[in-house]
Amino acid sequence: MTSADIRFYFDPVCPFCWLTSKWVRMVQAERELTVDWRFISLRLVNSHIDYDAHFPPEYEAGHTAGLRMLRVAARARAEHGHEALDPLQAAFGAHIFDTPPPADGDEQEPRAHPGTRAFVEPILREAGLPAGLADALEEESWDEVIRADGEEALALTGRDVGTPIIHFEPPDGVAFFGPVISRLPEQDSAGKLWDHVVGLAQFPGFAELKRSLREQPQLVGLGASPDTPGTEEDWHAGSRRLKE
């Protein structure tokens, strides 16, 4: 897709990436924006990092699950075109973050973990894609395709960033990490927020506007109430672990 209004680089396991993508979809419906969904893997970006020293204990498994799902997405794009990524990205995020966790004492069968065949196959069918694409979970050959998308994004932003990355008016427009949001705007203000972000992006001298204090993502899949802002914490370098 060379004529999209934005390129959105996503990792399916990043909650902030998911919230930003939901906001972009709100604006997309209002403004008829076209979105080219592309890949950036937190596991590949952090391949040189000692996870035990720099991240909370669950991050390595989560980032690895994201990479495995991106392999499936990369194969889907190769075999079914860019248009296959729109429903697949939406279904990944909805099942990870918009599905409430099992209640304490719930005796139902445990939910499948992201990055497993049991998790991915039903999502593929929901997105109108062959369940056999789940074979790519184990196919490391797709990592170079994912890495190439990620390097494309990082070449536009620099490397000290996270997810999501949005490239405005590609191929010549500017790209930025974020915006990082912890809750969705109301529908009637989604476009206004978009206009502010685009306004900053269109100023050639603008580089960064940032604070590391963030609310916990307002996502039911993370146990948050959809009506209550999350507790604010200091996310050092994109992680909640305080660096010594």
C-alpha positions in Angstrom: 0.0 0.0 0.0 1.8 3.1 -1.2 -1.2 5.5 -1.0 -2.3 5.1 2.6 -2.8 8.2 4.8 -0.7 6.6 7.6 1.4 3.6 8.2 0.8 2.1 11.6 3.6 -0.1 13.0 2.2 -2.4 15.7 3.1 -5.2 18.1 -0.1 -7.1 19.1 0.9 -7.5 22.7 1.5 -3.8 23.5 -1.5 -2.4 25.4 -0.7 1.2 24.5 -0.3 0.2 20.9 -3.8 -1.4 21.0 -5.4 1.7 22.6 -3.8 4.0 20.0 -4.9 1.7 17.2 -8.5 1.8 18.5 -8.4 5.6 18.6 -7.0 5.6 15.0 -9.9 3.4 13.9 -12.4 5.9 15.5 -10.9 8.7 13.4 -10.6 6.4 10.4 -14.4 5.9 10.5 -15.0 9.6 10.8 -12.4 10.9 8.3 -12.2 8.0 5.9 -8.4 7.6 6.5 -6.6 4.7 4.9 -4.2 2.8 7.2 -1.4 0.5 6.1 -0.8 -1.9 9.1 2.9 -2.8 9.4 5.0 -4.7 11.9 7.4 -3.8 14.7 8.4 -6.5 17.2 9.3 -5.5 20.7 11.1 -8.8 21.1 13.3 -8.1 18.0 13.8 -4.5 19.0 15.0 -5.6 22.5 16.9 -8.6 21.2 20.1 -7.2 22.7 18.5 -6.5 26.1 18.9 -8.6 29.3 15.2 -9.0 30.1 15.8 -10.2 33.7 17.8 -7.0 34.4 15.6 -4.4 32.6 12.0 -5.6 32.5 9.3 -7.1 34.8 9.3 -10.9 34.8 6.4 -11.3 32.4 7.7 -9.1 29.6 10.0 -11.7 27.8 7.2 -14.2 27.4 4.8 -11.5 26.3 7.1 -10.0 23.8 7.9 -13.5 22.4 4.2 -14.2 22.0 3.9 -10.9 20.1 6.7 -12.0 17.7 5.0 -15.3 17.1 1.7 -13.6 16.3 3.5 -11.2 13.9 4.9 -14.2 12.1 1.4 -15.3 11.4 0.5 -11.7 10.3 3.5 -11.6 8.0 2.5 -14.8 6.3 -1.1 -13.6 6.1 0.1 -10.4 4.3 2.4 -12.4 2.0 -0.4 -14.8 1.0 -3.5 -12.7 1.2 -2.4 -9.1 0.8 -2.2 -6.1 3.0 -6.0 -5.9 3.3 -5.8 -9.1 5.4 -4.0 -7.3 8.2 -6.9 -4.9 9.1 -9.3 -7.6 10.5 -6.4 -9.6 11.9 -4.8 -6.7 13.9 -8.3 -5.8 15.2 -9.0 -9.4 16.2 -5.7 -9.9 17.9 -6.1 -6.9 20.1 -9.8 -7.5 20.9 -9.0 -11.0 22.2 -5.9 -10.0 24.2 -7.1 -6.7 25.7 -10.9 -6.4 25.3 -11.8 -9.8 26.7 -12.3 -9.8 30.5 -9.9 -12.2 32.4 -11.6 -15.2 34.1 -13.1 -14.3 37.5 -11.6 -15.8 40.6 -13.0 -19.3 41.1 -14.2 -19.6 37.5 -14.2 -23.3 36.7 -14.4 -22.8 33.0 -11.5 -24.1 30.8 -8.6 -21.7 31.0 -8.2 -19.2 28.1 -5.5 -20.0 25.6 -2.3 -17.9 25.9 -1.4 -15.4 23.1 1.1 -16.8 20.8 -0.2 -20.3 20.9 -2.0 -22.2 18.2 -5.1 -22.6 20.4 -5.2 -18.8 20.7 -4.4 -17.9 17.1 -6.5 -20.4 15.0 -9.9 -19.1 16.2 -8.8 -15.6 15.6 -7.7 -16.4 12.0 -11.1 -17.9 11.3 -12.8 -14.8 12.8 -10.7 -12.6 10.5 -11.7 -14.7 7.5 -8.3 -16.3 7.1 -7.2 -19.9 6.9 -6.4 -21.5 10.2 -3.4 -23.1 8.7 -1.6 -19.8 8.8 -1.0 -20.6 12.4 1.9 -22.8 11.2 3.9 -19.6 10.9 4.0 -19.4 14.7 7.1 -21.6 14.6 8.5 -20.3 11.3 11.5 -18.1 12.2 12.0 -17.4 8.5 9.3 -14.7 8.9 11.4 -12.8 11.5 13.4 -11.1 8.8 10.2 -9.7 7.2 9.1 -8.4 10.6 12.6 -7.0 11.3 12.6 -5.2 7.9 9.3 -3.4 8.7 10.6 -2.5 12.2 13.9 -1.2 10.8 11.9 0.9 8.3 10.0 2.5 11.1 13.1 3.0 13.3 14.9 4.6 10.4 12.2 7.3 10.5 12.1 7.9 14.2 15.5 6.9 15.7 15.9 3.9 17.9 15.0 5.2 21.4 11.3 4.6 20.9 8.7 2.0 21.5 5.3 1.1 20.0 3.2 2.2 18.3 5.0 4.1 15.5 2.8 6.1 13.1 4.2 7.4 9.8 2.1 10.3 8.6 1.5 10.9 4.9 4.1 8.3 3.7 6.4 8.0 2.1 7.6 11.5 2.5 5.9 12.5 5.8 7.3 12.4 9.3 7.0 9.4 11.7 6.7 9.5 15.5 6.5 7.0 18.4 3.0 7.3 19.8 0.9 9.1 20.8 0.8 6.9 23.9 -2.6 7.0 25.4 -4.0 5.1 28.4 -7.7 5.5 27.6 -9.8 6.2 24.6 -11.2 9.7 23.9 -15.0 10.1 23.5 -16.1 9.7 20.0 -16.8 13.4 19.6 -13.3 14.4 20.6 -11.3 11.7 18.8 -11.0 13.8 15.7 -9.9 16.8 17.7 -7.1 14.8 19.3 -6.1 13.6 15.8 -5.9 17.2 14.5 -3.7 18.2 17.4 -1.3 15.2 16.7 -1.2 15.9 13.0 -0.6 19.6 13.7 2.5 18.7 15.7 3.6 16.2 13.1 3.4 18.8 10.3 5.7 21.2 12.0 9.2 20.4 10.6 11.0 21.3 13.8 8.9 19.2 16.2 10.8 16.2 17.7 9.3 15.1 21.0 6.7 15.8 23.7 6.9 13.3 26.5 6.4 12.3 30.1 7.1 8.9 31.7 4.1 9.2 34.1 1.3 7.0 32.6 -2.0 5.7 33.8 -2.4 2.0 33.7 -4.1 1.1 30.4 -7.9 1.3 30.7 -8.5 -2.2 29.2 -10.8 -4.9 30.6 -8.4 -7.6 29.5 -5.9 -6.2 32.0 -8.5 -6.2 34.8 -9.2 -2.5 34.6 -12.7 -0.9 34.8 -13.7 0.7 31.5 -15.1 3.6 33.4 -12.2 4.3 35.9 -8.8 5.8 35.0 -5.9 3.6 35.9 -3.4 4.3 38.6 -0.6 6.6 37.4 2.9 5.1 37.5 6.3 6.1 36.3 7.3 4.0 33.3 11.0 4.2 32.9 12.1 3.6 29.3 8.8 2.1 28.6 8.8 -0.3 31.5 7.4 -0.1 35.0 10.6 -1.5 36.6 12.6 1.3 38.2 16.2 1.3 37.0 19.0 1.3 39.6 
